[in-house]
Amino acid sequence: MKTTLKTLKPRNPFVAASLRRMAGSHRSGTSAQRQSQQRALRHELQHLKHSP
């Protein structure tokens, strides 16, 4: 009796490359957005403090 093995589905060659370079959405994360908003607020408050 001969046994036959099922061939595995071929792997997607782009997955390994995308995981290595951290592929994903092209927008900044929530922490980066929060930090930039805090900087903008600090900048605006500085200008309000120094205006006559």
C-alpha positions in Angstrom: 0.0 0.0 0.0 1.4 3.3 -1.1 0.7 6.5 0.9 0.4 9.8 -0.9 1.0 13.1 0.8 -1.1 16.1 0.0 1.0 18.9 -1.4 0.8 22.1 0.7 -0.6 25.3 -0.7 2.3 27.5 -2.0 3.2 30.4 0.3 2.7 33.9 -0.8 6.2 35.4 -1.4 5.1 38.9 -0.6 4.0 38.2 3.0 7.5 37.6 4.4 8.8 40.8 2.8 5.9 42.8 4.0 6.2 41.5 7.6 10.0 42.3 7.5 9.4 45.9 6.5 6.4 46.4 8.7 4.0 47.1 5.9 0.6 48.6 6.7 -1.4 51.7 6.5 0.4 54.8 5.5 -0.9 57.0 8.2 0.8 57.7 11.5 -0.3 55.8 14.6 -2.5 57.2 17.4 0.4 57.9 19.7 2.1 60.0 17.0 -1.0 61.9 16.3 -1.5 62.6 20.0 2.0 63.8 20.4 1.8 66.1 17.4 -1.5 67.6 18.7 0.1 68.2 22.1 3.0 70.0 20.4 0.6 72.1 18.4 -1.3 73.0 21.5 1.8 73.9 23.4 3.0 76.1 20.4 -0.4 77.8 20.3 -0.4 78.5 24.0 3.1 80.0 23.8 2.0 82.4 21.1 -1.1 83.4 23.2 1.1 84.0 26.3 3.4 86.3 24.4 0.8 88.3 22.4 -0.2 91.7 23.8 
